Amino acid sequence: MKLRDLTKFNNIVIQCHDNPDADAIASGFGLYTYFNHLGKNARFIYRGKNKIRKSNLRIMLHKLNIPIEYAPDFDENPELLITVDCQYGQKNVTTSRAQNISIIDHHQKTVTIPFLSEIRSNVGSASTVVWDLMRNEGEEFEKLLAENIKLSTALYYGLYTDTGKLSEVSHPLDRDMLDSLSINRSVIMEMSNSNISLDELKITGKAILGYEYFEDRRYLIIKSEPCDPNILGVMSDFSLETAGVDTCLAFYENEEEIKFSVRSCSKEVHANELAAFLAEGIGGGGGHIFKAGGVIRPEKLTDESADEVLRNRMSLYFESFDIIYASKYQIDLHEMSKYSKLPQEKGCVKLTDTFPENTLVSIRTLEGDVDVRVENDLYVVVGIEGEIYPIKEKKLLQSYKVTDKAYDKELEYPPHILNLSTGEKKGIMKYAKTIESSDTSNIYAKKLDRGVKVFTAWDQEKYYLGNVGDYIAVREDDLHDIYVIKNRLFDQLYGKA
């Protein structure tokens, strides 16, 4: 959906969930600003039993002049109702009448979604979704976002609070928004320093004192009363400083959601991967290697309580994988089959085509940022899902034939390259040429019937995860070059030798 699809309506009500948080307020403020700029009759409301009372949110409304109305008895019938940071029909938003319904959200879908909707459950905040929708409306709105410091500050704070003070940011769109916004840092600091009430301080202490410790796997589970989600991060950060604790899960449950925070200081447990495991099929989770978090939808649970689900999944997680250190591992080839690489097309970019030699650049991809210095013989290869890796010209030409044909593959997130000295950003795909593989080396591979974490021979600090159904592979000419190939990619890359 594009925001312009909603401009055929004139009488528009934007409604965020009851008991709104900073992200709901910020994303609704963004939509209000957009429609107000176009001269539409827009109104921004929230309903429910409770009026906003939290200190940080009251500072937010006052300092950023956000025109949200508390309308518990709202009974109009507008042309269009947009629910933001929630989904029409969910328990956390009071149902309002309207002639047409639209949903803009970043949570997992749990209701029937109207046609005029935009739900992106892979990004960190509804603020990110609204920011991206606004900037895609053209230069006029890119300029509005750049010049409206109050709106930019609100959007930043929405993402900040929904991702544990940015510790759980993982999607490149979230990082793009953070890079682009001009914010009032003193207001951010004031709101952040007013985030915890005395009652929530008591909740924090009580929750930590009630911890459960699992000595065999060196992890803690902390159950809290409902509180500001940021406090879960405070609990888990503090607990991770305890001797004998490598991983911590802190969570709370209310009628609307089960929110959780994950921390890890073990190189064998990536917090973002654990968060995704805990929420698989019932919510969403993500973040960084050391800090992550997520949310579970209560309506997705069946017979088990939230406590049981999280405890069982934590136990199952640690039982579900083996660990391989490739440099020392003796792999058994007897149950593996031989495969050869299939001819395939990828993209490549000569970095001096983008910025001058010796420029320090950062390439942003769906998998993260890659920082390199531009060299005359340095290229990046763009893989079939938009992943990139630097490669020297000599090695590139050993495995690929470079053509003059543009590489214009459709990608979920096309990589961008940023000049770290000047801040200039360019889309890297417009410089990409198609390359055809000429590497016919063989591998041995087999499907995994159990999860595995592979620490490669060249990187013993970061593992690559293989789930059941993925492939464990090793090069025929180097039995310590062991790696994981995702199931969805294997048939595109390899055929039986």
Secondary structure, 3 states (H helix, E strand, C coil): CCHHHHCCCCEEEEEECCCCCHHHHHHHHHHHHHHHHCCCEEEEEECCCCCCCCHHHHHHHHHCCCCEEECCCCCCCCCEEEEECCCCCCCCCCCCCCCCEEEEECCCCCCCCCCCEEECCCCCCHHHHHHHHHHCCCHHHHHHHHHCHHHHHHHHHHHHHHCCCCCCCCCHHHHHHHHHCCCCHHHHHHHHCCCCCHHHHHHHHHHHHCCEEECCCCEEEEEECCCCHHHHHHHHHHHCCCCCCCEEEEEEECCCCEEEEEEECCCCCCHHHHHHHHHCCCEEEEECCCEEEEEECHHHCCCCCHHHHHHHHHHHHHHCEEEEECCCCCCCCCCCEEEEECCCEEEEEEHHHCCCCCCEEEEEECCEEEEEECCCCEEEEECCCCCEEEEEHHHHHHHEEEEEEECCCCCCCCCEEEECCCCCEEEHHHHCEEEEECCCCEEEEEECCCEEEEECCCCCCCEEEECCCCEEEEECCEEEEEEEECHHHHHHHEEEC
